């Protein structure tokens, strides 16, 4: 069983993963209990503050540390990347990698961009400012095809959607170890539930694998914020299986995969009309949670709307919200 693994094996794994990183900033984000939200929702509401990591917080820096190390190892300078207008994954790559690589960014417009949402427009301006070159194309398929094709013809490096790959999700195995250490030291309890947005499934897959390895028994809930073809349990499990191959010297692969099958779920029903379209439930969540933390319409609002809708299920439980959004102030415009 995984929980019978010696601590030294876990420490060896973390040291190995640490060597695979291109260290951009200290990780080990804090977990905070929010007493007012806890009181109002009648549950214990904790936040994993990845939103405060580095100069640009959120879940992307844990991924791109592994990607950047891989780019440097490849010897390539040109980096081709695609995503929606206002993409956090593109911004994170640009902010942390602008002095390392030349980024060629291909964007597709979202509803919020076309509607004129200030937050999305400002993020898009940051992308256009920091990219070596950029282009806005009609749709995500075209953005993918152009960036992927050019990465071959220009002998560059292609960054996958959402910076998610079997390699990059290992950043959340490290995050899982942080959570395990906080539980073991008594800083926090073992949570009943961990809830987070689910897009390209990288974060939830990495946490699922990490929880399996380190014996964390919390149930992980991802709230789907993109189309189901991109975000489902099959996609996440494929990432987990492929990621296990990279660390097979340190874990029982079969046991890790089997436990991961059972420790997470992906919720449907909160996407609304599609990616980037605001929802009424999301607006309600923004009104409630926006008084206490940074919330945006595409990811966090929809995730927290699920928490509000399911508050009776969570009543009296210990719930960790894994914050994947940057909340640090940027002065780039």
PyMOL commands that set and color helices and strands:
alter all, ss='L'
color gray80, all
select helices_A, chain A and resi 2-4+7-20+35-41+50-52+60-74+88-97+111-115+118-130+140-153+161-163+168-184+202-214+233-246+253-263+280-289+300-309+311-314
alter helices_A, ss='H'
color red, helices_A
select strands_A, chain A and resi 31-33+44-48+78-84+102-108+133-137+157-158+193-198+219-224+264-267+318-322
alter strands_A, ss='S'
color yellow, strands_A
deselect
rebuild
show_as cartoon
